[in-house]
Amino acid sequence: MSLMDALGYEVRPQSGLRRRFVEAATNETLNAVVATVAMPLDRFVYRGTGGRWSATAILAGFPLLWLTTTGAKSRQPREVPLLGIPTPSRNLAVIGTDFGRERTPGWVHNLLAHPEVIAKWRHSTANVTAIRLEPEAQEPVWEEAIAAYPNYGIYRDKVAHRSIHVFELDPNG
């Protein structure tokens, strides 16, 4: 069974207003604001709605996947909201762009050290293995990500000097 099927994860086309928000977020200043407030705001809305919504889902129409990773150094559970990008096999992928910022996000280091994670969407959970994709296997994920959220292309160009890790989350891994 694929991860999308296991979680009931759905990606719907964006409405006109949400699409305009996403297009506006390509502005560097607005992107910097989104990068700073997205995660805390998503956590706040997620908790306030009992796990039904996130700020990202409301504003941009993107369903957020919540991953519980194990800290690379601390070995403590860490929960992080990420965009789940559908893969050709109907699993989900996550991309470590960190909104185009210089550093590799901490959750990437966690997945590299401890690839067994818990994926959650709304009230469904699945144990998955994060499999780091080789560059040639990343292309369909990048295409899907950029089609849904054009900033992924901008992020990719901004941090071309560092390796951007792409992981497929496999429930059968």
QUIDA-V445580 format. One record per residue. N is the residue number from 1. D_FIRST is the distance of its C-alpha to the first C-alpha in whole Angstrom. Layout:
# QUIDA-V445580
n,d_first
N,D_FIRST
N,D_FIRST
This chain:
# QUIDA-V445580
n,d_first
1,0
2,4
3,7
4,8
5,7
6,7
7,10
8,11
9,13
10,15
11,18
12,21
13,24
14,27
15,30
16,33
17,34
18,31
19,31
20,35
21,34
22,31
23,34
24,37
25,35
26,35
27,39
28,39
29,41
30,39
31,36
32,38
33,38
34,34
35,33
36,36
37,35
38,31
39,30
40,32
41,32
42,28
43,29
44,31
45,30
46,27
47,29
48,31
49,29
50,27
51,24
52,23
53,25
54,26
55,29
56,27
57,25
58,28
59,30
60,28
61,25
62,23
63,20
64,20
65,18
66,19
67,19
68,20
69,22
70,24
71,28
72,29
73,32
74,32
75,29
76,29
77,26
78,26
79,24
80,24
81,23
82,21
83,20
84,17
85,17
86,14
87,13
88,13
89,10
90,9
91,9
92,12
93,15
94,19
95,22
96,25
97,28
98,29
99,31
100,33
101,35
102,36
103,34
104,31
105,29
106,29
107,25
108,25
109,27
110,25
111,22
112,24
113,25
114,23
115,19
116,17
117,17
118,16
119,14
120,16
121,16
122,18
123,18
124,14
125,14
126,11
127,12
128,12
129,14
130,16
131,16
132,20
133,20
134,23
135,25
136,24
137,20
138,21
139,23
140,20
141,19
142,23
143,23
144,21
145,22
146,26
147,25
148,24
149,27
150,29
151,31
152,28
153,30
154,33
155,32
156,31
157,34
158,36
159,34
160,34
161,37
162,34
163,30
164,28
165,24
166,21
167,18
168,14
169,12
170,9
171,8
172,8
173,11
